[in-house]
Amino acid sequence: MRNIVVEESRFPNVEELEVEIVERKGLGHPDYICDAAAEASSRALSMYYMREFGRILHHNVDKVLLVGGQSSPRFGGGEVLQPIYIIVSGRLTTEVSEGGGVRHVPFGTIIVDAVKKWIKENFRFLDPEAHVIVDYKVGRGSVDLRSIVEAKTDIPLANDTSVGLAFAPLSTLEKLVYEAERSLNSKAFKSKYPMVGEDVKVMGMRRNKKITLTIAAAMISSLLDNAEDYLTAKEIIKEETLKLADKIAPGYDVEVHVNTGDLVEEEKFYLTVTGTSAEHGDDGATGRGNRVHGLITPFRPMSLEATAGKNPVSHVGKVYNVVARDIADRIYKQLSPRGVSTVYVSLLSQIGKPIDKPLVANIKLKMNRGVELTEDIKREAENIANESLEKIVEYTIKIVKGELGLF
């Protein structure tokens, strides 16, 4: 039996609040780069372990630091003067006793190659060889944690006591903030407007039915000849985002501000050589960016766990956030026709216990006005949670394959 508690939510619906704030740090933001570097390293290590040893061995590389470089952008050109420095840190299995001998894991090469490969695949102007130094500082995991992760059990044992949190559905503002960044970083947009870099951050504020989006978008200096070109690019970002808002937030009064830190009269603009603020002093760290929904939502319950870089087998700081999101999505999809308006899911683990049996799985259901939370609805929500926990080991492979969004 699983300890699943379904109750009525006493939280107000976020869209009923007078003020709502939502943020997304986009693809080229230094914090996003750190999350991506951590996750690329974890996935590469997981694939190596599975290929060579038949299972994912203990590792957590969820402590990544980015130290910003120095650059000199200018209209029509620019140079990177000092490279960005990325260091991947954590614990992992560095050697395996096998057949009376010891096999060493080429973890350094795996980590460096994985991070450089991700940069190459996601940036157009950031050269992983010329503009970035990728380093690592890792050690072996403690004996007790390794024994827990590698225990011969059908269901992995939690290697931490932690909580995973998720909710469904996204609010209108949450959808708009998420999709605005994704749109500005899409291949279609970049092919049409290549002067917009990958470092795009969107901050959304809603007050009643008025939404204000503040967008910080790094511009590629070599593709802009002068201030007029730059200001035109800003206007393009604004107009394209407003078009998106018409689809996602009809009925809302939406205004968009782009690069509000510019000093136009002094011709001080958000110019970059490579498309990220990391090239010129902006630093980053794993876990300071988006949560499992791809957003920072201070008006919602949130986990402070970094999902990126943790092992996808038994680290509940990763797995439970992903599973909680799936449970919330499924419950909302199936039960919203019966009056469920919002779902919150919290999964709490105990270190050393099977991850499919959390200490508690708490499901909070917000009902539409005038609709009662019946025992039948509670049972259906509990069954959905049971189904997801029953197949919890299947999430591991999906994470390793990159099929599930984490940040």
N, C-alpha and C positions, 0 to 999 in steps of 0.2 A: 504494500500500500504506500502511496505517496502522500505527503502532507501538503495537499493543495487546498488553499483557503480562498474562496470566492466571496467577495463582499461588495456592497454598493460604495462607489466612490463619493467622497464628500468634497473632492476638489471641484472648484468651479470649472466649467469648460473654458479653455484658454481664450476662445474666440468671444466669450462673453465679458472678458476683462476689458476695461477701458484702454489699457496699454499692454502691448505685447512686443517683445524684442527677440530677434532671431539673428544669428550670424552664421556664415559659412566661410571658412578659410579655403581658398581654391587651390587648384593643382600646383601652382608655382609658389605658394606661400611657404616660407621657411619651416613652419610647424608641420605643414602637410608633407613637405619633402622628408622631414624626419620620420613621420608616420610611415610613409611609403618606403623609405630605406629600411626601416625596421621590419616591415611586413615582407618586402622583397627578400630580405636576408632569411627570415623564418621559413618562407615558402621554399627557397632554394635549399636550405638545410634539410627541411622535411623531405623533399624529393630525393636528395642524396641519401639520407638515412633509409628511406623506403627502398630505393634501388639497391643499395649495398647491403643492408641488414634486415630488410623485410618489414621494418616498422619504424615509426617516427620516434627517435630517441629524445631524451630530455634536452630542452633548450629554451631559453628566454632571452631574446635580444631586443628588449623593449626599452632600452635606455640609449637613445640616439641624440647626439648633440650636433647642431650645425653652428659653426662660427662663420659669420659673414665675411666676405672678401672685400676688396676695394676695386672700384672701377671709375672710369672717366668717360661717361656717355656724352655725346654731343650730336646735334642735328647732322644727319648724313654720315655718322660714323661713331667712333668710340672704341675704347679698349678696356679689357679686364686687367687691372694692375696687380692684383693679389688674388689668388684662387680662394674659392669657398672651401672650408674644411669641414668634413663630415666624419664623425667618429661613432662607430657602432659598438655598443657596450652591452654586456650581459653575461649569462652563464650558458654553457652548452657542453654536450658530450664531445670531447676532443679525441678520445681513443676508445677502442672496444677490444676487450679480451676475447680471443676467438681461436679455438683449436690449439691451445697452449701458447699462442703468441699474441701480439698486440698489433691492431691495425689503427693507424693514425688517420684522423679525419682532416682533410685539407681545408679546414674551416676558414682560414684567412682568404684564400683564393675564392672560395664559394661566396663569402660575404662581399668582397670587393667587386667581383664580377657581377653579382646580382644587383648591387646598387648602381653601378655604371650602366648596366643594361636598362634598368628602369629609367634613368635619366635620359639615355639615348632615345628611348621609345616615347618619351613624353614631352621632351623639349625640342624646339627647332633651332635655337641659337645657343643653348648652354652645352658646351662641349665637355663631356665627362673626363676627357684626357687632358685638355688644356686649361679648363676653368675650375676644376674640382679636384681636391685631394680626398680620397676615401681611405679611412684608417679604421682600425678595430682594436679593442681592448677587451678581451673576454677571458673568463676562467671557467673551471669546472663547476657544475652545480654541486650543492652540498649533498652528502651521502644520503640523508634521509629523504630529500626531495627526489633524487634520482631513483631511489628504490620505490617510491610511491608512483612515479610516472611509469616506470618500467615493470611494475608488478604484473605478474601473469594473471590477469583477470579479464573476463569478457567485457566488463564495463570499467573504463579507467577510473582511478581514484583521484579526487580533487587534490591538486597540489597547492591550494590556498583556501583560506576562508574569506569569501568575498561575495559581493552581490552584483547581479546583472539586472539592468533596468531597461524597459522599453515602453513605448506607447503607440497607439494607433487611434484614428488616422492622423496624418499631418494636417495642421491648420492651413488656411489659405496663405498666410504669410510664410509659413515654413516651406510650403510648396514653391512659392514664388522665389524666395531667397535661394533655395537649392537649385531650382531650374535656371535661374538667372546666371549663376556661375557656370553651370554645366553648358548652357547655351553659348556663353562668351568664350568658353574653352573647347567648344566643339570643332571638329574638323571642318564642318561646313562654314562656320563663322571665320575660322582662321584662314581658310583658303580665299575667302572674300576680303577679309580685313587683316592681313598678316602683321600689320603694325602693332596689334594688341598682343601683349605678352601673356605668359601663362599665369603670372602672379595676379590673380583676381580675388579680391575679398569683398563680400557683400554683407552689409549690415542692414537689417530691416527693422523698422519701427512702425507699429500700427497704433494709432489712437482712434478708437471707434472705427469708422469706415475710411479713415485716411491713412495711407501707407507712404512712408518715406524710405527710399532705398539710398544708402550711401555706398558707392562702389569705388574701391581703390583698384586701379588697373595699371599695371606696369606697361609702359610703351617701349617699343623697339626703336632705339635712336637712329639706327642706320637706315630705317625705312621711312623716316620723317625728315623732310628737308628744312623745315622752319616751324616757327610757332603757329603759323596758320594751319599747317598740316596737322599739328598736334591738337589744336582746338577742334578741328574738323573730326578727328578720330574720337575725341571725347563726345562730340555731338552724336556720332554714329552709335557709340555705346549706349547713350541715353535713349535714342530713338528705338533701337532694337530691343532694349529692355522694356520700354513702354509697350511695344507691340506684343511682347510676351505677356506682360501684365494684363493686357486686354483679354487674353485667352484664359489666364489662370485666375485672375482676380476681377472678373466683371462686376460692376456695381461699386467698386472701390475707387476712391480718388487717389491716384498713385503719382508721386513725383520722384524723380531720379536725379541724384547729384553724383558727379563723377570727379574724382581726384580733387577734393575740396581743399587740399593742402597746397595747391599750386599758387604761386605768386606771379600772376600774369604780367603785371607791370614791370617786375624785375626779371621776367623770363626765367623763373625757376619752376621747372616742371618735373613730373614723375617720369623721367627718362631712364631706361636701362639698356645695357648692351645685350644682355642675355634673356631678358624677360622675367627676371625674378629680383626682388629686393635683396635677396641673399647675397647678391654680387657686391653690395656696397654697405656692409655693416649691419644688416638686419639678421639677427640670430634666430635659431629655432630649437625646439626640443620635442621629443615624443610625448604625446598625451596632453599637449596644451591646445590642441585643435579640436576637430569635429569629433562628436560622439558617434555611436554606431549608426545613427540615422543620417550621418553626413552633415550634421548641424550642431551648433551650440545653442541650447534652448534653456536659458536661465529661468524661464517661467514654467518649466516642467521639472519633475523629479529626474535627476541625471546621475549616472554612475561616473565617478572620477577615474575609473580604470582606463588605462590605455589599451585598446583592443589590439593595436598593431604590435607585432614582434613577439607576442607571447605564443607558447607552443599551442597548437590547435587541437591537442588530444585531451589534456586534462587541466589546462589553466582556465579556471572558471571566469577569470577576469576578461577572457576573450569569448569562450564558448557560451557562457550564460548570457552575455549581452546579445549575441547572435540568436540564440534560441528564444530569449525573451521577446525579441523583435518579431520573430516568426510566429510565436504564440499570439502576440497582440494583433498582428496582421490577420491571422486566420480567424481569431475570435471576432474581430470587427467585421470581416467579410461575411462570415456566416450568420452573425447575430444582429447586425445593424438593421436588417429588415424587421426585426422584432423589437426595435426600440433602443438598442445599445448605441450610444452616441460616441463614447470614448472608452478606450481600454488601457489600463496600466498593468504591467506585469513586472513583478520583482522575484528574482530567484536567488536564494541564499544558500551557499555551500558550507560544508565543514571539511577542513583539510583531512585527507585520508579516507573520506567516505565516497561511495560510488556517485559519480556525477549525475546519473539518471535519477537519483533520489535526493533532491535538495532538502536541506533542513526545513525550508518552507518555500512553497511557490504561492505567492500572493497575487491574486487577480482582483483588480478593482474595476468595476463596471459603472460607468456613468450612464444613466438612462435618460431618454428624452422626457421632457416635462409631461407629467400625466401618465407615464408608463411605469408599471411596477416591476421590480426585479423579482421574478418568480423562482421557485426552486428548480423548475424545469430549465430555465435559462442558465442558472448556476451549474446544473449538472452538465449541460452542453459545453459550457466554458471549461469545466473541469476535464471533460473527456478530450477536448482539443489539446489542453495542456498535457494530459497523459500521453496522447499520441506522439506529440513532439518529443517529450522526454524519453519515451520508449525507443525512439530512433535517434537518440542524441549522438551516437557514434557516427552517423551518416554525415553530420555537419562537418566533421574533420576533413574529409576528402574534398568537400565543396569549398572549404576555406583554402586548402592547399592549391586547388585548381584555380583559385581566384574568382569563383562563381558568386561569392557573397560579398556585398559591400561592407566595409568595416569602419570607414571614416569619410 
